[in-house]
Every structure is written in C-alpha cells, then in structure tokens.
Amino acid sequence: QVQLVESGGGLVQAGGSLRLSCVVSGRSISGRAMGWFRQAPGKEREFVAAISRDDSRTYYADSVKGRFTISRDSAKNTVTLQMNSPKPEDTAVYYCAAERRGTTWYARKLNDYDYWGKGTQVTVSS
C-alpha cells in the first residue's frame, strides 16, 4: 500500500517562508517523478511544482517560479517544497503526488499522477 503524507503546513505571514514535506511509504520514490499541487476554496486543483525521475529537471507554475523550490531526498523517501516569500494567494491545501507509470509524463497534469496524499493546509496572512 503506497501512502503519501504531507506535513509542514500552517499559518505564515506574507514574505516569510514555509517548508512542506511529503513522506512516501510502501514504495521507493527513486526513479519516479513527483509533484505538488494545491487547491484553494472554490477552485480546481492546480499544478505547483514537479521534479523529474532523475532529478535533472524541475517544473514550476508561473505563479510560484522564483519563490518555491521542489527537491527530493531519495534516502528518506521524501519530497519537499520550500516556499519563500509566500503571498496570500498561495493559501490553499497542498497535495503531494507520485507519477503514474505506463503513460507519458507531462508534469503538470492531474492525470500524470496516480498516488496522492491527503494534503496540508497553508494559510498566508497579509
């Protein structure tokens, strides 16, 4: 049974920083692309960041580029999202996801992933 558990969410002031972690159990994340998505109240889930299977490439939504950083620690089976200079519009539930195997991975699409965590709430105050 593959499980993804996010942590690190909370309340942060705009301009501060927050570090989200996603610990994966039941399967190694080594060689598997990973992503972060978010969903704000009343909005659809949207892509935030992703890292390729070999860590050679990272992908970011335009809205977070230059502020957020995705990284992986395969030894700890953990993916992190470093959030610097968050803005109130970054307020959302953040989800970690693992690549769906057997299909072409495009990084930014929900269907690129088949394992999801339950999310962690991030609230950015102005």
N, C-alpha and C positions, 0 to 999 in steps of 0.2 A: 504494500500500500504506500503510494507516494504521498507525502504531506509537505506542504509549504506553509511555514508560519512566519508571518511578518511581525516585526516589533520596532519600537523606537519612535512611534508617532506620539503626538501630544500637541500642546499649545506652544507656539513660538511667536515672537514678535517679528514683524517685517524687518528684513535686514539682518536677522540673526542667522542661525544655522541649525540643522537637524540632520541626524543620520538614521536612515531606515535600514533594517537588516531583514533578510529572508533566509531562514534556515530550512534546508531541504532534507527530508529523511525518506528512506525507502529506496532511494536511487541516487547514484552519483550525478552531480551536475557537470562533471568534467566532460567536455566534448558536446555539451548541449547548450544551445543558445538560451538566454534568459532575458526576461523583460519586466519592466514596471509599467503599470497602467494606473489610472486614477479615475474616480467618478465623484463628481460634485452633485449635491442635491438637485434633482430635476434635470440632470444632464446625462448623456450617454457616457459610457466608459471610454476613456481615450488613452492613446499611447503617450508614454512619458519618455522612456529610455529603454535601450536594449543593448546586449553585448553578444557578439558572435561566438560560435562554438570554440574557436581557438583564441578568443580574447583579442584578436587583431583589429577588430572593428567595433566601434560603438556608434549608436544612433540616438538622436535626441529630437524631441518635438521642438519646433522653433521657439515655442513659448518658454522653454527651460534651458535652451542651449546657452552655454557660458555660465550657468548658475548651478546646474545639477551635474553630478558625475556618477556613473554606474561603474561598479567594479565587482570582481569575483575573487573569492578565496576558495579554491577547489579543495584544499586540505581540510577546510572547515565546512565544506559543502554549503557555502553561504554567499549570497549576493547582497551587495549594499547599494544604497542610493544616498549619496551625500548631497544635501540640499543647502546651498549657500544663498544668501540674500533672498529668502523666500518672500513672496508677495501675498497679499490677501486672496488674490485669485488662484493661488496654489492650494487653497483649502479644499480638501477632498478626502475620500477614503482611498488609500494607496494599496494596490494589489501587486503581488509578485506572481510571475507566471513562467512555466517551463515550456520549451519548444515542443511542438507537435512533430513527431518523427514521421517520415514517409511522405512528406509533402515539401514543396519548395517553401523555404522560409523567407518572408519578406520583412520581418522585424516589426512592422508597425500595425499589423492586422490582428484583431482578436483571434481569428481562426488559425493564426500561426502557432497558437499555444493550446495545450490541452490539459495542463495541470495548473491550478490556481490556488492561491492562499485565500484566507477569509478577509484579509485586509486590515489596515491600521489607519486610524483617523489622524489626519494632520489638519490643525487649525492655525491659520496665520492671522494674527491680530495687527491692526494698523496703528 
